Amino acid sequence: MKVREALEAGLVGAVTAGIPDEDLGVLRGLVARMEDEVRDGGRVARGTDRAFHLALYASLDNHLLSEVLDAFWAAMDRVCDDVDDGHQDPLATCARHREIVEAVASADGERAVRAMRTHFDGIRTRLEPSLTVPASPR
């Protein structure tokens, strides 16, 4: 997650330099789908979240980046059921994604980086307790 966060926070500012309106429309549509999923089932589907993050960087037209991000998602999918406590705040998740889109749409690179870091803060807060290894008794 730390490597993925560094990569995404490092690149999201570049996206603000000229994301096409069509890509913004896709991102807004994915946030709307997340909100629908929360209304219908109580949480954001991993597939929609994954699609959002892949779509966010589509305008960079970097095939290797897409493959790297996809590899991070595949790794997360393998461990998510073991480390995710299921206590995701779905409304906060939607709001964080919406803020990323609005920061990118406003061409504000610093705001976009802050929004991405805030998003990862939420992920880290949710997952770190599951990843902490209890100290061995002495």
N, C-alpha and C positions, 0 to 999 in steps of 0.2 A: 504494500500500500504506500509506503514511503517513497519508493521509486516512482510509482504511478503518480502520486501527488506532485513530486518534483517535476515530472515530465509535463503534466497537464497545467500546473500553475505557471510553468515556464513558457508554455506555448499559447495559452489562452489570450495573452496580450497581442500576439501576432495575428490572431483571428480578427481582432477588432480593427485591424488596418484596412479592411475592405471586404467584409463578408457579404456575399451577394444576398439580395432580398429574398431570393428563392430559398437559400439555406436558412435564413432567419425564419421564414415561414415554416420550414420543416421543424426547426427547433421549437417554435411556439406550438406547433401541432403536437409534438411529443410531450411538451409540458401539459397541454390540455388533455392528452391521453392519460398522463399520470394522474391528473386530477380526477378524471373519470374513473380510473382504476381504484382510487382511494374511496370515491363515493360508492362504487359497486362492491368492492371487496376488502376495503380497509387498508390496503398497502399498495405500493408501487411495484409493478412486476419488474423483475430483474432484466427481462428482455427489453422493456421500454427504456429503462435506465441505461442499459448498454447501448441501445440505438441512439440515445441522446448524446452520449459522450463520443461515439463514432461520428455522428453527424456534425458535432461541434467543430471538428477539425477537417471536415471534408473539403472546405475551401482552400486548405493548404495544399491540396492535391499531392499528398505524399503517401505513396503506397506502403512504404516501410513503416511509417508512423501508424497507419491503420493496422498493419500486422502486429506491431508491438502492443498497441492498445488492446487488440483482440486477444493477444496472448495473456495480458494481465487479466482480462475478463474471464478467460478460460480457467486460469489459475484460481481466481476468486470463486468461480462457480464450483470448483472441486472442493474448496474448504468452507464455503459459506454456510452450509447447513450445520457444520460442526462448530463454527465460531459466532454465527449470528444469533443473538439471543431473541430475535423477533420483536424487540421493543423499539423498533424504528418509529419515529414520529412522522407519519406519512405526510401530514400537512407541512411540517418543516422541510421535509425532503422536496416537496413540490415548490415551496417558496424559495429554497436555495437554488433549484434549477431555474426557476423563473428569474431570479436575480442575476444569474449568470447570463441568461439570454438578454436581459435588458441592459446589462453592462456592455455586452458585446454590441448590441444594437446602437448604443449611444457612442460607440467608438472610444470608450473610456478604458484604456488598457489597465490602469491601476485599479479601477473599480472591478474589472473582470478578474484580475489576479486575487483581489481581496475576496470576491464572491467565491472563487474556486477554493481558496484556502478555508473559508468558512464552511463550505460544503464538505471538505475533507475533515475538518474539525469534528463535524457531526458524525461522519463515518468512524473516525478514530475513537470518539467517545463511546460509540455503540459497540465497537469490536474489541477494544483493548482489554476490558475486563475478562473477556473470553480467552484472550491470548496470554494472559499472565500465568506463568507457571508457579505453582505454590512452592515456597521454600522447603527444602528437604529438612526433616527433623534432625537435630544434632544430638 
